[in-house]
Amino acid sequence: RADSGDQVPRRPGIQRFVPPGGAPRTPAQCTLP
């Protein structure tokens, strides 16, 4: 459902998933460790 898509870290995930390097990762890399 659309609700599940919102919970999935896509666009907002990029902002939250900020590596120690401080370099913003792409949605694909965001899913990777």
C-alpha distance matrix in Angstrom:
0.0 3.8 5.3 5.3 6.6 9.0 10.3 11.0 14.5 14.6 16.8 17.5 18.0 20.9 22.6 22.3 23.2 26.7 29.1 32.6 34.0 32.2 30.9 27.3 25.5 23.1 19.3 20.5 23.4 21.3 19.6 23.1 25.5
3.8 0.0 3.8 5.4 5.0 6.4 8.9 9.9 12.9 12.6 14.1 14.8 15.9 18.6 20.1 20.1 21.4 24.7 27.5 31.0 32.1 30.0 28.8 25.1 23.6 21.2 17.7 19.4 22.2 20.0 19.0 22.7 25.1
5.3 3.8 0.0 3.8 5.4 5.2 6.6 8.9 12.0 12.7 14.2 14.0 15.0 18.2 19.2 18.7 20.3 23.7 26.5 29.8 31.4 29.2 28.4 24.9 23.6 21.8 18.2 20.2 22.5 19.8 18.7 22.4 24.3
5.3 5.4 3.8 0.0 3.8 5.4 5.2 6.3 10.0 11.1 13.5 13.4 13.5 16.8 18.3 17.4 18.4 22.0 24.5 27.8 29.5 27.7 26.8 23.4 21.7 19.9 16.2 17.6 19.9 17.3 15.7 19.3 21.3
6.6 5.0 5.4 3.8 0.0 3.8 5.4 5.0 8.1 8.1 10.4 11.1 11.4 14.3 16.1 15.9 16.7 20.2 22.7 26.3 27.5 25.6 24.3 20.8 19.0 16.9 13.2 14.9 17.5 15.1 14.0 17.7 20.1
9.0 6.4 5.2 5.4 3.8 0.0 3.8 5.4 7.5 8.0 9.2 8.8 10.1 13.1 14.1 13.9 15.5 18.8 21.8 25.1 26.5 24.2 23.3 19.8 18.7 17.0 13.7 16.2 18.2 15.3 14.9 18.7 20.6
10.3 8.9 6.6 5.2 5.4 3.8 0.0 3.8 6.2 8.4 10.4 9.1 9.2 12.8 13.8 12.6 14.0 17.5 20.2 23.4 25.2 23.3 22.8 19.6 18.4 17.2 13.9 16.0 17.4 14.3 13.4 17.0 18.4
11.0 9.9 8.9 6.3 5.0 5.4 3.8 0.0 3.8 5.8 8.8 8.6 7.6 10.9 12.8 11.8 12.3 15.9 18.3 21.7 23.2 21.6 20.7 17.4 15.7 14.2 10.6 12.3 14.1 11.2 10.0 13.7 15.5
14.5 12.9 12.0 10.0 8.1 7.5 6.2 3.8 0.0 3.8 6.4 5.8 3.8 7.2 9.2 8.3 8.6 12.2 14.6 18.1 19.5 17.8 16.9 13.7 12.2 11.2 8.1 10.4 11.4 8.1 8.0 11.6 13.3
14.6 12.6 12.7 11.1 8.1 8.0 8.4 5.8 3.8 0.0 3.8 5.7 4.9 6.5 9.3 9.9 10.0 12.9 15.5 19.2 19.8 17.9 16.3 12.7 11.0 9.1 5.8 8.7 10.6 8.1 8.6 12.2 14.6
16.8 14.1 14.2 13.5 10.4 9.2 10.4 8.8 6.4 3.8 0.0 3.8 5.3 5.5 7.2 9.2 10.1 12.2 15.3 18.8 19.1 16.6 15.1 11.3 10.6 9.0 7.0 10.7 12.0 9.6 11.4 14.6 16.7
17.5 14.8 14.0 13.4 11.1 8.8 9.1 8.6 5.8 5.7 3.8 0.0 3.8 5.4 5.4 6.4 8.6 10.9 14.4 17.5 18.5 15.8 15.2 11.7 11.7 11.2 9.4 13.0 13.6 10.4 12.1 15.3 16.6
18.0 15.9 15.0 13.5 11.4 10.1 9.2 7.6 3.8 4.9 5.3 3.8 0.0 3.8 5.4 5.0 5.6 8.8 11.7 15.2 16.4 14.3 13.6 10.4 9.6 9.5 7.5 10.5 10.5 7.0 8.6 11.7 12.8
20.9 18.6 18.2 16.8 14.3 13.1 12.8 10.9 7.2 6.5 5.5 5.4 3.8 0.0 3.8 5.5 5.1 6.9 9.9 13.3 13.8 11.5 10.2 6.7 6.4 6.7 6.2 9.5 9.0 6.2 9.2 11.5 12.7
22.6 20.1 19.2 18.3 16.1 14.1 13.8 12.8 9.2 9.3 7.2 5.4 5.4 3.8 0.0 3.8 5.7 6.3 10.0 12.8 13.6 10.6 10.4 7.4 8.8 10.0 10.0 13.3 12.4 9.5 12.4 14.6 15.0
22.3 20.1 18.7 17.4 15.9 13.9 12.6 11.8 8.3 9.9 9.2 6.4 5.0 5.5 3.8 0.0 3.8 5.8 9.2 11.8 13.6 11.2 11.8 9.5 10.2 11.8 11.2 13.9 12.7 9.2 11.5 13.5 13.3
23.2 21.4 20.3 18.4 16.7 15.5 14.0 12.3 8.6 10.0 10.1 8.6 5.6 5.1 5.7 3.8 0.0 3.8 6.3 9.6 11.2 9.7 9.8 7.9 7.6 9.7 9.4 11.4 9.5 6.2 8.8 10.1 9.7
26.7 24.7 23.7 22.0 20.2 18.8 17.5 15.9 12.2 12.9 12.2 10.9 8.8 6.9 6.3 5.8 3.8 0.0 3.8 6.6 7.9 5.9 6.7 5.9 7.2 10.3 11.4 13.3 10.7 8.4 11.6 12.0 11.2
29.1 27.5 26.5 24.5 22.7 21.8 20.2 18.3 14.6 15.5 15.3 14.4 11.7 9.9 10.0 9.2 6.3 3.8 0.0 3.8 5.3 5.4 6.4 7.3 7.8 11.4 12.9 13.8 10.4 9.1 11.9 11.1 9.5
32.6 31.0 29.8 27.8 26.3 25.1 23.4 21.7 18.1 19.2 18.8 17.5 15.2 13.3 12.8 11.8 9.6 6.6 3.8 0.0 3.8 5.3 7.9 10.0 11.2 14.9 16.7 17.5 14.0 12.9 15.5 14.4 12.1
34.0 32.1 31.4 29.5 27.5 26.5 25.2 23.2 19.5 19.8 19.1 18.5 16.4 13.8 13.6 13.6 11.2 7.9 5.3 3.8 0.0 3.8 5.5 8.7 10.3 14.0 16.5 17.2 13.8 13.5 16.5 15.1 13.5
32.2 30.0 29.2 27.7 25.6 24.2 23.3 21.6 17.8 17.9 16.6 15.8 14.3 11.5 10.6 11.2 9.7 5.9 5.4 5.3 3.8 0.0 3.8 6.4 9.1 12.7 15.2 16.7 13.7 12.8 16.2 15.8 14.6
30.9 28.8 28.4 26.8 24.3 23.3 22.8 20.7 16.9 16.3 15.1 15.2 13.6 10.2 10.4 11.8 9.8 6.7 6.4 7.9 5.5 3.8 0.0 3.8 6.2 9.7 12.7 14.0 11.2 11.1 14.7 14.2 14.0
27.3 25.1 24.9 23.4 20.8 19.8 19.6 17.4 13.7 12.7 11.3 11.7 10.4 6.7 7.4 9.5 7.9 5.9 7.3 10.0 8.7 6.4 3.8 0.0 3.8 6.8 9.5 11.5 9.4 8.7 12.5 13.0 13.5
25.5 23.6 23.6 21.7 19.0 18.7 18.4 15.7 12.2 11.0 10.6 11.7 9.6 6.4 8.8 10.2 7.6 7.2 7.8 11.2 10.3 9.1 6.2 3.8 0.0 3.8 6.6 7.9 5.7 5.7 9.4 9.7 10.9
23.1 21.2 21.8 19.9 16.9 17.0 17.2 14.2 11.2 9.1 9.0 11.2 9.5 6.7 10.0 11.8 9.7 10.3 11.4 14.9 14.0 12.7 9.7 6.8 3.8 0.0 3.8 5.4 5.2 5.8 8.8 9.9 12.3
19.3 17.7 18.2 16.2 13.2 13.7 13.9 10.6 8.1 5.8 7.0 9.4 7.5 6.2 10.0 11.2 9.4 11.4 12.9 16.7 16.5 15.2 12.7 9.5 6.6 3.8 0.0 3.8 5.5 4.8 6.6 9.0 11.9
20.5 19.4 20.2 17.6 14.9 16.2 16.0 12.3 10.4 8.7 10.7 13.0 10.5 9.5 13.3 13.9 11.4 13.3 13.8 17.5 17.2 16.7 14.0 11.5 7.9 5.4 3.8 0.0 3.8 5.4 5.6 6.9 10.5
23.4 22.2 22.5 19.9 17.5 18.2 17.4 14.1 11.4 10.6 12.0 13.6 10.5 9.0 12.4 12.7 9.5 10.7 10.4 14.0 13.8 13.7 11.2 9.4 5.7 5.2 5.5 3.8 0.0 3.8 5.3 5.0 7.7
21.3 20.0 19.8 17.3 15.1 15.3 14.3 11.2 8.1 8.1 9.6 10.4 7.0 6.2 9.5 9.2 6.2 8.4 9.1 12.9 13.5 12.8 11.1 8.7 5.7 5.8 4.8 5.4 3.8 0.0 3.8 5.4 7.4
19.6 19.0 18.7 15.7 14.0 14.9 13.4 10.0 8.0 8.6 11.4 12.1 8.6 9.2 12.4 11.5 8.8 11.6 11.9 15.5 16.5 16.2 14.7 12.5 9.4 8.8 6.6 5.6 5.3 3.8 0.0 3.8 6.6
23.1 22.7 22.4 19.3 17.7 18.7 17.0 13.7 11.6 12.2 14.6 15.3 11.7 11.5 14.6 13.5 10.1 12.0 11.1 14.4 15.1 15.8 14.2 13.0 9.7 9.9 9.0 6.9 5.0 5.4 3.8 0.0 3.8
25.5 25.1 24.3 21.3 20.1 20.6 18.4 15.5 13.3 14.6 16.7 16.6 12.8 12.7 15.0 13.3 9.7 11.2 9.5 12.1 13.5 14.6 14.0 13.5 10.9 12.3 11.9 10.5 7.7 7.4 6.6 3.8 0.0
